[in-house]
Amino acid sequence: MQLGMVGLGRMGANMVRRLMRGGHQCVAFDRKPKSVEELAGEGATGATTLDEFVRTLNKPRVAWVMVPAGDPTEQTVMGLGERMEAGDIIIDGGNSYYKDDVRRAKALQPKGIHYVDVGTSGGIWGLERGYCMMIGGPKGVVEHLDPLLKTLAPGPGEILRTPGREKVGGTAEEGYVHCGPSGAGHFVKMVHNGIEYGLMQAYAEGFDIFRNANSTELPEDHRYDLNVADIAEVWRRGSVVSSWLLDLTAMALLENPTLSDYTGFVQDSGEGRWTIIAAVEEAVPADVLSAALYTRFRSRQEHTFAEKVLSAMRHKFGGHVERPTGG
């Protein structure tokens, strides 16, 4: 199957590579010619302009947008909408606000252009691990895209099957799921990222307690000089708190137990804020997720070891550029 990718950054380029490995044809476009040339050298068809990109795609066209959320995505989607025709499909695989998806789908509907929102998790590791995808849009359109989604997804791998799941069916075990109509995919991904904030915060606070366990303010016989890298490692093996986030934390602590490369200035990319807004709109208490978000705000004023752990995790799973020491 053919797919066009607009945006060849950390995730977009590797998604193209994974699709080509799976036997799909890819057309690649980015504002940076060097990024296009690199993928063209690996087998993709490069396009130098958005017009050329659309002309190169076979009908019905499938264009996946993987650019930063907000205005870049808005301009790209609307630009494609002006150039594409009835029956074509535009996919937003970034971290857009779900209400923007609903609006865009309605704006494209009069032209007969289908809009699909895909919340995509996998970061810079997706090329090898695959991408977990939460999808919103018309059911028939999503089914048409299934060959592409199946290739991008991780597949069942070695994860044990949930008891009783064999009676349910569907694609969730493969690592991708159709969540509902327009906006549903990014809504689920938004809450996913809000939960991610909370999980990261819990790990960060725990390792901060470990690091301060030898404080001179404690009684001498209550002080412990703990090897945090070893603790992270042993928790990866049979512990109830094991996770991929813990895997990445163990990696970072082994490389540098003091995390001295990070100041602890922690960014947030928007989804955590949107999750809290949704919780307020629904009158749902979200104490942990709110606290995790506010901690990131506070980290920009003063820094602790916990914030360094957060920065290390963000850098490891998403390649996010966290402020280095002295930055």
FENKABEL-V822572 format. One line per field, one symbol per residue. ss: DSSP state (@ for helix, = for strand, . for the rest). phi: phi as a letter, one per 20 degrees, with the letter a starting at -180 (. if undefined). A space follows every 50 residues. Layout:
ss: ???
phi: ???
//
This chain:
ss: .=====.....@@@@@@@@@@...=====...@@@@@@@@....===..@ @@@@@@.....====.....@@@@@@@@@@@@@.....====.....@@@ @@@@@@@@@....========.@@@@@@@..=====..@@@@@@.@@@@@ @@............@@@....@@@.=====...@@@@@@@@@@@@@@@@@ @@@@@@@@@@@........@@@.....@@@@@@@@........@@@@@@@ @@@@@......=........@@@@@@@@@@@@....@@@@@@@@@@@@@. ....@@@@@@@@@@@@@@.....=...
phi: .dbdddodegegfffffffffeneecddcbfegffffffffepfeececf ffgfffffeffcddeccgfnfgfgffffffffdecgnfcddddedfffff fgffgffeggemeeccdcfdcqlfefgeendfcddcqfgfffffeggfff ffffnfldffffgnffeemndgfeobbeeqfgnffffffffgfffggfff fffffffffffefdfffeggedeceeefffffffffdnffefafffgffg fffffbgelffdenedecdofffffffffffeldfcgffffffffffffe dbccfgfffggffgffecmfeeffgne
//
